[in-house]
Amino acid sequence: MTAAIIHPSAIVDDGATLGAGTRVWHFAHVCAGARIGDGCSLGQGTYVGNDVVIGHNVKIQNNVSVYDAVTLEDDVFCGPSMVFTNVFNPRAAVVRKNEYRRTLVRQGATLGANCTIVCGTTVGPYAFVGAGAVVSRDVPAFALVVGVPAKQIGWMSRHGERLALPLAGDGEAACPATGERYRLRDGQCEVLA
């Protein structure tokens, strides 16, 4: 793989770590402490804070700010203008930098355009957050959540296809695109070997 590719209008502070093949587009800013893996794409106008870890093959679309205390695992997709927070009860006149709540987005999750991830939550592996949703509590692996506040309405495959599984109880289903099989048991969805 090639070295990171940084657009001339982007600012990457000394000390930031960018993996091979990562692209930083127009007017982006990556702070000194950020650690970013291989093959990522940081869209136009993105901001990445100091205390941020981004895995490999992460796609961050235009106008997304990844603030301190956020970790994105491999293969995460952040849709255009989606929002992370890091302080639960911000006030301009009250300094709360020592109260940041950590946010974790697990491998393969999708965060739809204009959604908001309230700090202190975990979005499970391959979960799918619909456009405009507001996530204020943890999202299970493979769950599809939408709305304000976000509520689960279904399950998604690793390929990003809706699974024919009930919200609760037990069941099995195949991904309509790949045929990969999934099982729901006791409220948890998993890929069958």
C-alpha positions, 0 to 999 in steps of 0.5 A: 500500500502507498503512504497516506494521501493528504490534500494540500488544504487539509491540516494534519498536526505533527504527531498524528498517525495515519496508516498506509493508503489513508486519504485525507480530503479537502479542509480536513483537520487531524489533531496530533494525538489521533491514531488512524489505521490503513485504507481510511477515507476522511471526507471534506471538512472532517475533524479528528480529535487528539484522543481518537482511535480509528481502525482500518478501512473506516469511511468518514464522509463529509462534515463529520467531527470525531471528537475526543474519547471516540473509538471507531473499529475496523470497517466503520462507515460514518455517513455525511454530517453525522454527529458524535458528542463527548460531554453529556450535559455541555454548558459554555460557561462550565468546563467539563473536559474531565467528564468526557464519556467514551464512545465505541463503534464496533467493527463494521457498523454503519452510522447513517447520514445526520444521525447523532451518537450521544457520548457514553454509548457503544454501537455493536458490530455490524449494527446499522443506525438509520439516517437522522436517528439519535442513539442515546443507549447501546445498540446490539450487534447487527441491530437496525435502529431508527428514529428519535430516540433510536429504537430497534426495528430489525436486524442487518447482515454484515453485507448491510441487508435486512434479515427476516428475523423477529425483534425478540425470541429465536429464529434463523435467517439468511442474508438475501445478498450473500446467503450467509446464515444468522441466528437470533437467540435470547435477543442476540444475533450471530453469524452461523459458521 
